[in-house]
Amino acid sequence: MVVEYIRYAIPADQAAAFEDAYRRAGAILCADEHCLDHEVVRGVEYPDRYVVRIEWDSVEGHEQGFRKSPAFGEFFALVKPFFDAIEEMTHYSPAGDA
């Protein structure tokens, strides 16, 4: 299992559209066999900051499975308007018993 973190800086006037896009995109993620879970959280101290956390079965499942599936096009169309607002998009693996 790997966790993908996507950090966004979203201006206040785009927040509702961003949240709606990820609400709809989340349904696509939930239907994918490689996605184990996901969540979207908004900063408390900095409300223009969002983090999307997606658990994938593997990097390969994400990049070779989901990204090459027909569902990816629909997912990407929803989130593409916010692509330039991404500050980080990285896969992480759980750190032992730390």
C-alpha positions as CSV (number, residue, x, y, z in Angstrom):
1,M,0.0,0.0,0.0
2,V,1.2,3.5,-0.8
3,V,-0.4,6.9,0.1
4,E,-0.4,9.7,-2.4
5,Y,-0.6,13.2,-1.0
6,I,-1.6,16.1,-3.2
7,R,-1.3,19.5,-1.6
8,Y,-3.2,22.4,-3.2
9,A,-3.3,26.2,-2.7
10,I,-6.9,27.1,-3.7
11,P,-8.1,30.7,-3.7
12,A,-11.3,31.4,-1.7
13,D,-13.3,32.1,-4.8
14,Q,-12.5,28.7,-6.2
15,A,-13.0,26.7,-3.0
16,A,-16.6,25.6,-3.6
17,A,-15.8,24.5,-7.2
18,F,-12.7,22.6,-5.9
19,E,-14.7,20.8,-3.2
20,D,-17.5,19.9,-5.7
21,A,-15.0,18.6,-8.2
22,Y,-13.4,16.3,-5.6
23,R,-16.7,15.2,-4.3
24,R,-17.6,14.0,-7.8
25,A,-14.0,12.7,-8.5
26,G,-14.2,10.8,-5.2
27,A,-17.0,8.6,-6.5
28,I,-14.7,7.7,-9.4
29,L,-11.9,6.8,-7.0
30,C,-14.2,4.7,-4.8
31,A,-15.1,2.6,-7.8
32,D,-11.5,1.9,-8.8
33,E,-10.1,-1.4,-7.8
34,H,-6.7,0.1,-7.0
35,C,-8.0,2.9,-4.7
36,L,-8.3,1.7,-1.1
37,D,-9.5,5.0,0.4
38,H,-9.3,8.7,0.0
39,E,-10.0,12.0,1.8
40,V,-10.0,15.7,1.1
41,V,-9.1,18.0,4.0
42,R,-9.0,21.8,4.3
43,G,-6.6,23.8,6.3
44,V,-8.0,25.3,9.6
45,E,-5.3,28.0,10.0
46,Y,-4.9,28.4,6.3
47,P,-8.2,27.7,4.6
48,D,-6.8,28.2,1.1
49,R,-4.7,25.0,1.7
50,Y,-6.1,21.5,0.9
51,V,-4.6,18.1,1.1
52,V,-6.0,15.2,-0.9
53,R,-4.9,11.8,0.5
54,I,-5.4,8.7,-1.6
55,E,-4.4,5.2,-0.6
56,W,-3.5,3.0,-3.5
57,D,-2.8,-0.7,-3.5
58,S,0.6,0.1,-5.1
59,V,2.3,2.8,-7.2
60,E,1.8,0.4,-10.2
61,G,-1.9,0.1,-9.4
62,H,-2.1,3.9,-9.5
63,E,0.0,4.7,-12.5
64,Q,-0.4,1.6,-14.6
65,G,-3.9,0.6,-13.5
66,F,-6.0,3.7,-12.7
67,R,-4.2,6.1,-14.9
68,K,-4.6,3.8,-17.9
69,S,-8.3,3.0,-17.2
70,P,-11.2,4.7,-18.9
71,A,-12.3,6.2,-15.6
72,F,-9.1,8.3,-15.4
73,G,-10.2,10.6,-18.2
74,E,-13.4,11.4,-16.3
75,F,-11.5,11.9,-13.1
76,F,-8.9,14.1,-14.6
77,A,-11.5,16.2,-16.4
78,L,-13.0,17.1,-13.0
79,V,-9.7,18.0,-11.3
80,K,-7.7,19.4,-14.2
81,P,-8.9,23.0,-13.6
82,F,-7.0,23.0,-10.3
83,F,-3.8,21.3,-11.7
84,D,-1.8,24.6,-11.6
85,A,-2.7,25.0,-7.9
86,I,-0.8,21.8,-6.9
87,E,2.2,22.3,-4.6
88,E,3.1,18.7,-4.1
89,M,2.0,15.3,-5.6
90,T,4.0,12.5,-4.1
91,H,3.6,8.8,-3.1
92,Y,4.6,7.8,0.4
93,S,4.9,4.4,2.1
94,P,4.0,3.7,5.7
95,A,7.0,4.2,8.0
96,G,7.3,0.9,10.0
97,D,6.3,1.3,13.6
98,A,7.5,4.9,14.0
